[in-house]
């Protein structure tokens, strides 16, 4: 049921020299100094196991390497052989493509995160660079080592999760202790969290052209975009080509009035990533989603530390209905820019689409805390509360959303259901009837309208709705029983 409204909202957002033999001996001599350390995070993003995973303390994977850790529960499944084979395969491929600069002593640390599905394939084609070396060749070699090693072995047979998430740390000519990941700090109190978020927000630098283009490409509301740009400022003046990319109401004027705080020079990598981002944006605007995704992935190789590049990619993945990948990109964006309502809103939508309603509720509330008029977060919150049975809480959220965006028809279905469940049956019927006029192919809408009509004694009208619901979904036993 979630695909149509998500697609509809996304549509609204859219309108808005290699040397080999001659250097072989030198490479072999330096490879011993380029140490690959594997940190393993077995993360199963399922609502049922999330709390247990958070509470479980990290345990070392003994017998293989002191630098290999499993930080979340894997039950009784032994991953040692699996990890050892995987590590050897990645290391072998990494050595083949080792940059000459590393062979000559260049230093760096690259942390890569990716997910392996049960069949050994990558959940997301492009691994996420969690920590960059700030050196393109080193980052590229690390990412390529993971990508070229896939597919991996199937996950151990006893493991019940849909995938595992892993973190690789690649060390180029650095000591082993450089691989260590700091311990997770204790959970902050509400006051401490607010202070921390404020501090992080203040530390965000002025937008360069890559960051600002990525932010706007993610489709923020005009009022939120204006608020954020004013708070952060820019280090460049948008040119005509930049401004023409966002011909939405209010955006050209806002960009023309943007004055740089101070002009600075960006790196060639970020400049190249900017051009790829523009290509991705143009492809997305023309509904060429596969080329758009490819351009986003190439851009992220060059600028993995760009919060808004991850954000724009998450938005594009939502449009492609690749919800798990959109979630991963939204989370990465939040790591780089924690106080961003737009990233929380995209995270909430991706979680809602995956029916992870408790997490979606939490992400939605964070988005609305930062920017109370985030309509996508309102939608995700209203849907999540309805699915969680929190109907009384859902009603005012959905009513506010409908007042702001009356054409978002799906909101009326969830409002109608929530009103019906809280005893406001007549108003629930009214909302469900309006919804069905706009979405006559939604079986669930017909079913709930029938239930509401039946509760008011309007049996013939109710039966007609049940029959239509069953016609639309003939394999649904609940609809079949109601239609008899």
N, C-alpha and C positions, 0 to 999 in steps of 0.2 A: 504493500500500500504506500510505501514511502517514496517509491521511484518518481511518480508523477510530480508531487510537490517539490521534491529536491530538484528535479529537472527544470520545473517552472521557475523556481527561485534562481537557479543558475542562469536561466535565460534572461531573467531580469538583471542579474549581475553583468551579463555580457553586453546588454544594451547600455546600460550605464557605460738531425742527420745522424743516422745511426751507424756507429762503427761496431764491428763484431770481432773478426779474427784478430785485428791489430791490437785490441785492448783486452783480449781474453785472459792473458796471464795477470794483468793488473786487476781485473774484476775478481778473479778467483782469490787473489791475495787479500782483497778488501771484504769479501763476502762474510768472512768470519766475524767482522766487526759490525755487520748489519744484522741486528738481532730481532727476530720476530717473537713477540710475546703475545700469548692468547689469553684474553679474559672472556669468559663465557657467561652470558646472561640468558638463562632459559626463562623466557617470559611468554606466558600464554595469556593473550588478552581476552580472557573469558570472564564474564561477570561472576560466575560461581567460584572461581579460584583466586580472584584478585585480592580479597582481604587476607586469605591465608598466605599468599605470596608476600604481601607487604609485611606481615608479622613475622615471617620466617627469617631467621638470621642467616647471614651468608656462611657457606661451608666450603672449605677448600676441597678441591678434587685431588685426593691423595694418590700417590703411586705414579703420577705422570709428570707433573711439574709444579713447583711451589708457586709459580706465577699464573697458574690456571685455576680459575675459581668458578663455581656455580653459585650464583647469588640468590636464586629463587628455587623453590622445591621442584624436584623432578620425580617425586614418589620413590619407588624402589628401583627405578631404571638406572642402569649403569651406563654412563656416557663416556667412560674413559677411552675405550677402543675407538669409539666414533670420533671423539675429539682428536685423538692422536692421528688417526688417518686423515682427518680434515686439515689438521695443522701441517702435516707433511706435504699434502697436496698444494696448499696455499703457499707454503714456503718455497716449494720447488718452482712454482709459476712466478713467484716474486723474484727469485734469483735470476730467472731467464730475462726479465725485463728491467733489471736493476739499472737506474739511471747512471750515466757516466759520472755525474757530479757526486753521487754517493760513493762510487768506486774511488773517486779522488779525495774522499774524506768529508763531503758535505754532511752536515748533521741535521737531524730533524726527528720529530715525533708525530705520527699520524694515527688517529684513532678512527676506526671504521665500524659502523654498526649495520647489521643486515639480518634478515630473517630467512630461515630455511624451512620450507614446507615439508610435509610428511614424505613426499615423493623425491625429496632432495633438491627441488628447484627453488630458486629465489622467489620470495613473496613479492618483492619489488625489484624490478630489473636493475635499478641503479642503487648500489649501496650508499648509505648516508655517511658523509664525513662529519664525525662528531667533534673532532679537534684537528685543525689543519696545522701543517708544518709552516704555512705561509710560503711554501716553495712549490710551485706548480708541478715540476717533474716528480718530486717525492710523493706528493698527494696522488698524482695520476698513476704512478706505479703501484701504490697500495690498493687503490680502487680496482685497477686492472687485474691485480693478483686475485682478488676475490671473484671478480666477474668471470675471468677465464677459468677459474676452478669449478664453476658451476656447470652442470648439476653435480651435487655431492651425493654421498650415499643416502639411501632412505633413512629416515629417523628410526631409532631402535623400536622394535615391534611393540614393546610394552608401553611406550610413551603415548599418552592419550590426547595430548594437545594438538591443535591444528598446525602449529609451527613453533620453532624456537627462535629466539633472538640472540644474536651473538655480537660480541664486541672484540675486535682485533686491535691490538696496538702494535704498530710497526715502528721500530727504532732504527734509525740510521746513525751509526757511529756514536751511540749514546750508551751510558751504563744501564744495567738492568733495572736499577731502582727508578729510572725515569718512566717505567711502564706503570708504576703503581697509581691506582685511581684513589683519590681521597675518600675517606669514609664518609658515608652519608650523614650530614649533620642532624641533630635531634630536631624533631618537629617543632616549629616555632609556634608561639602563641599567636592569637589573632592580632594583638598589638604589634608583636615582633614582625609578623608577616607583612602588615601594612607598611611598617617602617622600611622593611627590606625592599618591598616593591617600589616604594617611593624612591629609594636610593637607586635602584636599578633604572627606574625611569629617567632619573636625572643624569645617569651615566650614559644614556644613549647619545651617540654623537649626532651632529647634524646630518641630514640626509645627503648622500651623494646621488648622482643620477641613477645608479643601479638600485639603491635602496628605495628611492622615491618611486621609480617606475614600478618596481615590484610591489610596493605597498598599494599603489593605485590600481595595478593590474589585478589585485585580489578583490576589487570591487567594494571598497568601504563606502559608507554613506557620506555624502558631501559634508555634512556637519561634523562627522567624526574626522574625516580627512583634514578639514580645515583646522580643527582643534589640535590634531597631532602635528601637523606641519608648523603651526604657530609655536607649539611647545618645543619642538626639536630644531626647527630651522633647517636651512640647507647650506651647502658649501658651493652651490652653483646656481646660475639663473637658467631656468628651463628655456630651451630654444623653441623655435616654431614647430620643428618636427616632433619634439617631445609633447608640446601642448596639443598638437593635432591628433595625437594618439588617444586622447581622452575627450571626445567631443560631447560629453554628457553635461546636463544642466549644472551650471555653477563651476565646473572644473576649469574651463579655459580662463575664466576671470580670476579664479583663485591662483592658478599657476602663473598668469601674467603679473600678478601682484607679489609674487614670491621674490624676495630679495636675499641674496646670499649673505650669510654672516661673515664668511671669509672664504676666499677662493683657495682651493687646495688641489694638488695634483693626485690623481688616482693611479693605481697600478695598471700596467698593461693587461693583467689578468682580469681585473674588474671591468676594464673597458671592453674586453672581448666578451665577458659574460653579459654585459649590458646589451651588446649587439645581438647576442643569442636570445636574450630575454625579449627583445623587440620582435625577433622572428617568431618566438613562441607565442607572444601576444597576438600577432597578426594571424598566425595559423589558427589559434583558438577562436578569434573573432570570425573566421571563415569556417568554423566547425571542423577544421582539420586537426582532430585531437591527437592522432598518433604522431604526426610531425611536430606538433606542439610539445608533446611529452618528450620527444627525442631532443628537441632544442633545450628544454628545461634541464634535462639530465646533463647535457654537455655544459650548460652554463654553471651548474652546480659543481662540476669538476673543477672549474676555474675559480669559483667563489663559494666554497662550501660554508663559509661563515656569514653568508648573507641571510639575515632573518627573513627579509621580505621576498627573497627568491624562493625560499622554501614555502612561504605563505602563498605566493602566486601559483606555485606548482600544486599545492594542496587544493586550491580553488579549481584549477584545471582538472585535477584527478576526480574531484567531486562531480564535475560535469560529465566525465567519462564513466561515472558510476563505479570507480575503483576506490571503494570507501576505505578499505584497510590501508592502502597506500596513502590516501588523503590524510588519514589519521596520523600516520607516521610522519608525514611532512609537516602537519600542523604542530605536532609535538616538538619536532626539531626547531621549528620557528619560535616556539615559546621558550625553548632553552636559550635561544640567542636574544630574544626580546620578550621577557616574561610579562610585561604589563601592556599587552596588546589585545584589545577587545576583539579585533577582527580574527586573530588566530584562535582565540577561545571559541568564537562563533563557528568557525570552520571545523574545529575539533568537535564541537557539540553536534553539528550536522552529520559529520562522518560517523560518530558514535550512535546517533539516533538511527541512521540508516542501517547500522549493524545490530540494532536492537539492544544496545548496551545502555539502557535507559537511566540507570542510576548514575553512571559516569557522565552521560550526556547532560543530566540535570545539573551536576556539579560544574561542568564546563560552561554551561549556559549561564549559571548564576555568576560565575567569574566574569564572563563577557559583559553581563549587565551591570555588574558592580563598577566596571571601568567605564562603560558607556551605556547608560540606561535605555537608550533608544535603538539598540542593536536588534533589528527586526528578525534577523535570522536566528539569533540567540533566543528571542521570544518564542519563535516557532518551535525550535528544538525543545525549549523548556515546556511549552504547552503540550506538545506531543508526548514528551517523556513523563510528565506528571500524569497525563491521562492513562498511559500504559502502566504506570506504577499504581494506579488506583487512587491517586491523590486528586480526586475530581474537584473538590472545593478549592484547592490551590490552583488548579488549572484554569478555572473559569475566569478570574480577573486577568490573568496573563493573556488568554486568548481574546478576551473582549478588548483589551488594550491594543493587541496586534491588529484585530479586524478594524478598529477605529482608525489605525494608522495606515494599514494596507488592506483596504476592503476587497481588492481583487484577488487576494490570496485565498482562493476558494477552500483549500484543504483545511484551513484553520476553522472554518465553520463546521466541518464534520466533527473535529475533536471537541469543539465547543458544544455542539449538539449532544454528543455522547456524554460529556461531563455534566451538562445541565440535566439530562435525563437521569443520570446516576445520582444526582443530588436532589431529585424530586421536582425540579423545574421542568416538568414534562412538556407543557405547552410551548415554552420558549425553545426547548430542545427540539421539538417537532419542527418549529419554524426554521431553526438553523439547519437542520438536516434536510428539510425540503429545499431550502435555497441551495444547499450544497449539491443535492442530486440533480437539480436543474443545470448546474455547471459541470457535473461529473457523473453523467448517467451510467457510465460503465464500471463504477466502483461498487462491487457486490457488498462490501462491508457497510457502506453508507445505506444501501437499501435495507440491509438486515437490521441495522439499528433504528432506522426510521420505522420499519415494521414493528419492532419491539416497543417503541414509544407509542405508536398508534394503537397497538393491542392493549397497552396498559390504560388507555383512555376509552377502551370499549369499542374502538373503530375496527372491528374484526375484518370486514371485507377489504378495507384499504390496507390493513396490515398484511393480510394474506397475499395481496397483489405484490407488495414489496418483498415478501419472503420468496415468492415464486420467481421474481426477477433476480433476486440474489442467487438463488439456486441455478437459474439459467446461466448466469454469468460465471458461476463457480460450481459446476455439477459434481465435482469430487469432494465437496465440503459436506460432511455428514450433518453438521449443525444446521446448515441452510436447508438441507434435504428434509430433516425432521420438521423444521418450521413450516416448510412449504406444503406438507401433506394435509 
